[in-house]
Amino acid sequence: MKKILLLTVGLIVSIPGLAQKRTVLIGGNIEFRKDDHTQFINGTSVTNGKSRSTNLSPYLGYQFGEKLTAGVTLSTLATSQENTTEHYTGGADVLTSKSVSKSKSLAVGPFIRYTEQLSDIFSVFGQLEGLYLNGKNNIALQSGYPGTQPQQITSEVSTTGIRLRLFPAVFVNVKNNFGLNLSIGGIEYQKSGIKDADNKPSYLTVSFGKSASIGISKNF
């Protein structure tokens, strides 16, 4: 986490020589994401899964010239994921297993934004974020055959990790550089898992059309 904060400071202090127009950027976004999927495995099982997440992200940046902004963002992320799998064993009975995971995490790190102005009202920008994650994950596992009492296991673990995120967005200038930020997804790499664990799973996610983000920002 210290490395990320030092990187943020470095980004802010290393570019002022290029500055033409120095302004402070303050804003925040709220993002909703959903994903539903079905997976078949060799004709022996089928998994139906769904996930939902909400992300609230205030940020503070410094704009160097007309196009480049760097700063730091803070995110609170709440995620729920549910997977139900039916295992076909060749008999009449089907073994059903279900996993429900709910997590809350706090993320902090630097961002870099590159902006192209299309008109007095509309601009487009691309933003790259590098975040350190810290949170908790509650997991419930349940399995059993029809007509029997299912077995259930629950656990809670602390998690840590990193997330790299790149996304495009549109800025709509309402008045005097105060406006709306609109985005429909991006590309995200995340590596996270149980705290202090040596091996942590990593994920690469493309969320175009699966997420929607709206926010406000103001240049001072």
NORMO-V283825 format. One line per field, one symbol per residue. psi: psi as a letter, one per 20 degrees, with the letter a starting at -180 (. if undefined). A space follows every 50 residues. Layout:
BEGIN
psi=???
END
This chain:
BEGIN
psi=hhhghhhggghhiiihhiphooqpppaqqpppqqppqpppokjiqpppqq qqqpppnqqprppobihppqbqqppppppppppppopojiahqpppqppp ppqpqpqqrrqpppppphahgpqqqpppqoqpqpaqppppppqrqpjroq qppqqpqqqraqppppqqrppoogpljpaqppqkabpppporappjqgpp qqqppojpiiqppqrqrpp.
END
